[in-house]
C-alpha cells in the first residue's frame, strides 16, 4: 500500500498508509463527495489525527494533514460511517461525539387531529 506524507503546516511530520475509510458508496462509485477524490482518517502513535486526501487525477498528489479531534469527528459524521467510532483507535472520538452532540427531545407530541 502506498505511503502518504503527513503535513503539519509546511513540515512533513510522518508518513501513513493511504486510506479511503471516509468514502461512501454514491450508487456508482466510492467517493468523499468529489469525483476522483477520496478521504481517509487515521491516528498517529502520539495521538494526533490525520486526514488523508487521495486522488485519481493525473498531476495531483496524495497528501495528509494533522487535524484536531473535533475536525476528525466532523469528518466521520459527514462520511456517515459512524462504525469508525467503534474502532479502538477512535474511542476518543466516540466519547467526544457523546459529549458534544445535542440529543433529540424524545418526548412525542400528541397528534389530536
N, C-alpha and C positions, 0 to 999 in steps of 0.2 A: 504494500500500500504506500502511496506517495506521501511524503512529509511536506508540511507547510510551515513557513516562517511565521512566528508569532511576534507581533509588534506591540510595544508599549511606547506610544508616541512614535519617534523615528527609529528607536532601537529595537533590534531583533533580540528577544529575551528567551526564546525557546523554539523548539520545533515539535510539531504534533502530527499525528496521523490525520489524513484527510477524512472528514466525516460529513455525512448528509443526514444526521439523525433529526434535524428540524424540518426536513422536507415532508410534504404531504402529497397524496395522490389527487390530482385535479380531474381525473377521469381519463386522461390521456398520457400524462407524464408525472414523474416525481419532480416537484418544484418547491421553491420557497416563496412563490408568488411572482417571480420574474423569469421569463423564458430563458433557459440555458444557464441559469444560476442556481446555486444550492447553498444551504447553510447547515452548519453542524455546531454542536456545543460539546465542550469537554472541560476538564478541570485539571490544573497542574498540581504536582505534588505539594506545592506550597499553599494550595487552597484557592488560588486565583482562577477565575473562569475565563474561558477562551471561546470567542465566537469565530467560527471558521467559515470563510467565504470561498466557494469554489465555483468555477465557471467552465462551460463547454465552448466558450467563444475563443476563436483564434486571436492571438495577440494580447489576451488578458491573462493575468497570472492569479493563481490561488493565493490567498493571504489570510491571516488570522489576527485578531486583536484581543487584548485584555479588556474585559468588561466587568462591571460591578455585579454583585449577586442580584440586585434589583433588575438590572438590564438583562441578566441571564434568565430570570424568572419571566420577564415580559416576552422574551424570545420563545420560551417554552409555551407560554399561554397563547401567543399569536400562532404558533405552529399547530395548536390543537392536540399535540401529543403529550398530554399530562401524565402518561405512563412513565415518561422520563423522570418524573418526580419520585417515582418508586425506586429508582436505582440508588444504591448506597452512596455513590459519589455525589448525588444531587440531593441528599437528605436535607441539607441546609435550605435548599430552595423550597422544598415541601413545607418546612417549618415557616419560612418567610411567607409563603402563599397563605398559610393558615392564619398568620398574624396580620397580614396587610389587606387581604381581600374582605370586602364587606359582605356579610351574609344576607341572603334574601329573607324578607319577612315571611315566615311560613304560615302565618295566620291567613286562612282563606276567607274571602268576603262572601257573605251570603248573597245568593242571586235570587231575589224575590220577585222577578218579573215573570 
